[in-house]
Amino acid sequence: MNKILLLLQDSVLKQAVRLELPPGGNYHAGLKMPEHLELPDNILCFCHNFPSPEYAHRRYCIVIPFDRIEYVLNGETLNVFPGTAVFQRPYAAHCIRAGQKSCRRLQISFDLTSGQEQEYIPDRDVTVEMNMGTWRRVARILKLFLKHDAASCALEVYRLCRELKGRTREESPAHKGQLMDEVEHMTEFRRTRRENIKSIAEHMKMSESNLRLKFRKENGISLGSFLRQNKLEIAKYRLEYTRQTVGEIARICGYDSQFSFSRFFKNKTGLSPLRWRKEHQAKIPSQEDPD
């Protein structure tokens, strides 16, 4: 533990020595909050599993389906699949068509008391693919909502909205590369397999070298870097929200050796998997582990 503290202290020191004087030498001019910044307020989280008639209200709403649903938004029918988030602005007419056997969806809605437009809010109704980071953010929102921690919950909803707006900019008008979509799907929804560059190339019927080249050209990062970051996010999530052992998580992330996985994890986070779990783990209901 002392070694970890020393490493953290050294990391802070390396950054601190660059700040001997404030920018411009002014001790009274620091970082300021954006003018008229307002956090989400009056936050509600709830889950429904029934169709709803057309309705419009004055609240912002994020809809996250767990089944494929036909979601009608301002007269346009959207076939929305699990792993997708729909952000809708106030007074958007919306409904879920009757006749669907199962239409489970989480809804997170909130107000802005002043009614002033906020920089972090998407400027239109949007549909965005969720990634591991988005799911972790939503899990934290629910945890804080259930604890009635309004301030922390508002900060997480603020961050979620910023992320959705950022993803909207990335995906529109120039949608992220098709390869990114396929790789995300394989790594996030087929975790019983150990996905690596070789298996992904075989699945896509491409050579490994061509896959690497095309992925970097489309997305601006190497495929190897993306896969390592994705493994790290999967590991963090499962350490925080499940009771799986470190060995089980190592296998899910594609490691034959728990030692190799632990070394990778500590190199990326500064903490061992068990230490990360101890410091970050959410309270998990005893009857069921989330997956």
Phi and psi in degrees as a GROMACS rama.xvg file:
@    title "Ramachandran Plot"
@    xaxis  label "Phi"
@    yaxis  label "Psi"
@TYPE xy
-60.1173  -36.1439  ASN-2
-65.3871  -41.1428  LYS-3
-63.1139  -43.9606  ILE-4
-61.9977  -39.4835  LEU-5
-65.2873  -39.3008  LEU-6
-64.5142  -42.4548  LEU-7
-64.8545  -41.6983  LEU-8
-61.7207  -41.7286  GLN-9
-64.374  -39.6511  ASP-10
-62.8234  -43.0463  SER-11
-64.7805  -40.909  VAL-12
-61.1834  -42.5673  LEU-13
-60.6173  -34.2724  LYS-14
-79.9641  -36.8104  GLN-15
-66.1031  -37.6689  ALA-16
-66.3506  -14.8773  VAL-17
-81.846  -3.44639  ARG-18
-122.112  45.5721  LEU-19
-61.9536  -34.6093  GLU-20
-128.327  147.783  LEU-21
-62.9548  156.715  PRO-22
-53.3205  126.306  PRO-23
77.7186  1.44972  GLY-24
71.5582  14.8078  GLY-25
-98.3732  116.596  ASN-26
-83.9241  3.20545  TYR-27
-120.109  2.38845  HIS-28
-119.307  101.909  ALA-29
-117.467  -164.809  GLY-30
-67.817  132.868  LEU-31
-115.999  146.149  LYS-32
-64.4929  145.194  MET-33
-56.0572  143.126  PRO-34
-61.8804  134.947  GLU-35
65.6195  21.9372  HIS-36
-62.9307  133.042  LEU-37
-135.177  129.509  GLU-38
-84.1048  156.361  LEU-39
-54.7151  141.618  PRO-40
-134.108  162.681  ASP-41
53.9261  50.026  ASN-42
-76.8262  135.477  ILE-43
-124.877  139.295  LEU-44
-127.294  128.26  CYS-45
-155.907  159.429  PHE-46
-124.951  130.299  CYS-47
-118.683  156.613  HIS-48
-141.668  51.3788  ASN-49
-152.401  151.621  PHE-50
-62.5278  159.229  PRO-51
-134.548  140.929  SER-52
-70.872  166.228  PRO-53
-61.5213  135.917  GLU-54
-154.19  153.138  TYR-55
-140.099  140.748  ALA-56
-142.761  174.669  HIS-57
-90.8886  7.64679  ARG-58
-99.0431  152.32  ARG-59
-76.9484  147.167  TYR-60
-145.814  137.387  CYS-61
-115.702  121.788  ILE-62
-110.236  126.123  VAL-63
-124.361  103.491  ILE-64
-80.9514  148.767  PRO-65
-108.654  -4.842  PHE-66
-131.646  161.795  ASP-67
-68.8376  128.812  ARG-68
-130.929  151.875  ILE-69
-94.9795  105.289  GLU-70
-107.275  118.606  TYR-71
-96.1386  119.411  VAL-72
-126.751  113.86  LEU-73
51.8  43.1671  ASN-74
85.5759  -7.8837  GLY-75
-101.962  128.352  GLU-76
-86.3345  122.604  THR-77
-110.816  126.139  LEU-78
-85.6886  100.487  ASN-79
-103.018  129.063  VAL-80
-107.258  158.857  PHE-81
-55.4117  142.747  PRO-82
93.2906  9.14389  GLY-83
-123.583  146.125  THR-84
-118.958  134.992  ALA-85
-107.341  122.07  VAL-86
-104.161  124.618  PHE-87
-125.021  140.038  GLN-88
-86.3461  168.652  ARG-89
-56.6093  145.893  PRO-90
66.0813  19.4379  TYR-91
-78.1307  124.199  ALA-92
-73.3358  127.05  ALA-93
-146.704  152.717  HIS-94
-161.002  165.865  CYS-95
-119.014  123.74  ILE-96
-60.9035  142.606  ARG-97
-70.5236  160.494  ALA-98
98.0317  -3.08742  GLY-99
-86.6064  128.704  GLN-100
-62.8017  -41.8995  LYS-101
-140.771  128.729  SER-102
-139.246  52.2216  CYS-103
-67.5249  134.812  ARG-104
-156.403  143.523  ARG-105
-90.8544  138.26  LEU-106
-125.536  129.772  GLN-107
-118.587  113.897  ILE-108
-123.164  154.997  SER-109
-158.656  165.738  PHE-110
-110.512  160.766  ASP-111
-119.412  110.727  LEU-112
-59.5043  -41.6172  THR-113
-75.8646  -23.2271  SER-114
80.074  1.26206  GLY-115
-78.4152  142.749  GLN-116
-64.1864  137.808  GLU-117
-114.031  141.816  GLN-118
-60.5232  -31.3272  GLU-119
-85.834  -6.45341  TYR-120
-89.2192  129.64  ILE-121
-53.1754  139.703  PRO-122
-86.7225  6.8199  ASP-123
-156.955  167.484  ARG-124
-68.0181  130.84  ASP-125
-139.424  156.675  VAL-126
-119.468  126.468  THR-127
-131.356  137.613  VAL-128
-71.1779  133.787  GLU-129
-88.0227  145.08  MET-130
-116.36  -174.381  ASN-131
-60.1964  -40.8887  MET-132
-62.236  -38.2055  GLY-133
-65.2977  -43.2479  THR-134
-62.2067  -40.4683  TRP-135
-64.3215  -38.8312  ARG-136
-62.9304  -44.81  ARG-137
-63.8497  -40.0662  VAL-138
-60.2772  -39.9131  ALA-139
-66.7259  -38.8711  ARG-140
-59.2097  -46.5723  ILE-141
-64.3208  -41.3585  LEU-142
-59.0828  -46.0695  LYS-143
-70.8843  -35.4554  LEU-144
-63.1493  -43.363  PHE-145
-67.5335  -25.0238  LEU-146
-86.512  -2.17042  LYS-147
60.1496  33.1066  HIS-148
-93.1486  84.5213  ASP-149
-63.9887  -42.5042  ALA-150
-65.1628  -48.498  ALA-151
-66.122  -37.6709  SER-152
-62.975  -41.9334  CYS-153
-61.6028  -39.7755  ALA-154
-63.9256  -39.9443  LEU-155
-69.7861  -38.0542  GLU-156
-65.7429  -38.8471  VAL-157
-57.549  -46.9872  TYR-158
-65.9088  -38.1495  ARG-159
-62.698  -44.02  LEU-160
-62.672  -41.5615  CYS-161
-61.1866  -41.9739  ARG-162
-64.3241  -44.7396  GLU-163
-62.5206  -40.1136  LEU-164
-65.742  -41.0449  LYS-165
-64.0735  -40.963  GLY-166
-65.1287  -35.2197  ARG-167
-62.2195  -42.2742  THR-168
-65.1362  -37.7875  ARG-169
-66.5256  -39.849  GLU-170
-92.2013  -10.9675  GLU-171
-140.915  133.425  SER-172
-82.5454  -19.0812  PRO-173
-93.1123  98.7888  ALA-174
-62.1933  144.591  HIS-175
-55.8416  156.964  LYS-176
-55.9341  145.873  GLY-177
-60.5257  -35.0636  GLN-178
-62.0806  -39.1543  LEU-179
-59.7023  -43.8957  MET-180
-57.4277  -48.6018  ASP-181
-68.165  -40.9904  GLU-182
-66.1872  -42.8114  VAL-183
-58.7299  -42.0949  GLU-184
-62.9643  -44.7153  HIS-185
-65.2668  -41.9373  MET-186
-79.8562  -27.2942  THR-187
-96.9452  -23.7466  GLU-188
-119.121  -0.568576  PHE-189
-126.795  55.0684  ARG-190
-77.5384  -5.70303  ARG-191
-74.5358  -15.4036  THR-192
-102.968  152.756  ARG-193
-94.2065  89.1783  ARG-194
-74.8732  129.106  GLU-195
-139.199  -179.121  ASN-196
-59.9621  -38.292  ILE-197
-64.4121  -47.517  LYS-198
-67.51  -35.7052  SER-199
-66.7702  -42.2757  ILE-200
-62.3443  -41.3018  ALA-201
-63.9785  -42.8937  GLU-202
-61.6436  -37.4761  HIS-203
-92.5053  2.23759  MET-204
56.3657  48.9577  LYS-205
-132.104  157.85  MET-206
-75.3781  154.146  SER-207
-60.8102  -42.1104  GLU-208
-64.6603  -40.9272  SER-209
-67.3961  -38.8484  ASN-210
-61.9171  -46.8224  LEU-211
-59.4591  -45.4721  ARG-212
-64.3779  -46.4881  LEU-213
-67.2288  -39.4706  LYS-214
-63.7895  -45.3358  PHE-215
-65.0643  -38.7937  ARG-216
-65.0306  -40.6726  LYS-217
-75.0625  -33.7997  GLU-218
-119.565  -8.81658  ASN-219
78.658  4.72759  GLY-220
-135.085  159.949  ILE-221
-76.8622  151.593  SER-222
-64.1262  -38.092  LEU-223
-60.6892  -43.3355  GLY-224
-63.6203  -41.212  SER-225
-63.2762  -44.3714  PHE-226
-65.5088  -39.1752  LEU-227
-64.4053  -42.8501  ARG-228
-65.5745  -37.5046  GLN-229
-65.2959  -42.6944  ASN-230
-60.452  -40.3788  LYS-231
-63.2608  -42.11  LEU-232
-66.8101  -39.4979  GLU-233
-62.3591  -44.37  ILE-234
-63.1514  -45.6417  ALA-235
-59.118  -45.3723  LYS-236
-61.1861  -46.9914  TYR-237
-72.4373  -30.6239  ARG-238
-67.9495  -35.6567  LEU-239
-82.9651  -35.1177  GLU-240
-119.108  3.4349  TYR-241
-131.515  170.367  THR-242
-102.34  15.8018  ARG-243
-62.101  145.967  GLN-244
-72.5986  163.58  THR-245
-61.0999  -37.5272  VAL-246
-62.6183  -42.3041  GLY-247
-63.936  -42.7541  GLU-248
-66.306  -37.8558  ILE-249
-58.8713  -43.6842  ALA-250
-66.2458  -40.2568  ARG-251
-59.8386  -36.7549  ILE-252
-83.8863  2.54491  CYS-253
93.123  15.9848  GLY-254
-102.956  129.615  TYR-255
-77.0319  -25.9585  ASP-256
-113.185  126.639  SER-257
-63.8433  -33.5336  GLN-258
-63.2218  -45.1408  PHE-259
-63.122  -41.5353  SER-260
-62.6878  -45.5325  PHE-261
-62.9842  -38.5236  SER-262
-65.3188  -43.7094  ARG-263
-59.3748  -46.3945  PHE-264
-64.9628  -44.6592  PHE-265
-67.6014  -35.2935  LYS-266
-62.9442  -34.117  ASN-267
-84.9696  -31.9703  LYS-268
-114.167  -16.6595  THR-269
83.3955  -1.6957  GLY-270
-129.075  149.197  LEU-271
-71.2455  159.568  SER-272
-55.105  -42.6771  PRO-273
-67.164  -38.0484  LEU-274
-67.0392  -40.4309  ARG-275
-58.7399  -46.7366  TRP-276
-60.4343  -43.5682  ARG-277
-62.6851  -37.2865  LYS-278
-87.1373  -19.9595  GLU-279
-120.428  -12.3781  HIS-280
-63.642  132.314  GLN-281
-78.5899  162.001  ALA-282
-73.935  122.833  LYS-283
-107.066  129.378  ILE-284
-55.9196  139.741  PRO-285
-69.0755  -25.8603  SER-286
-80.7486  -18.8212  GLN-287
-157.535  136.213  GLU-288
-93.0796  133.56  ASP-289
-68.6074  151.052  PRO-290
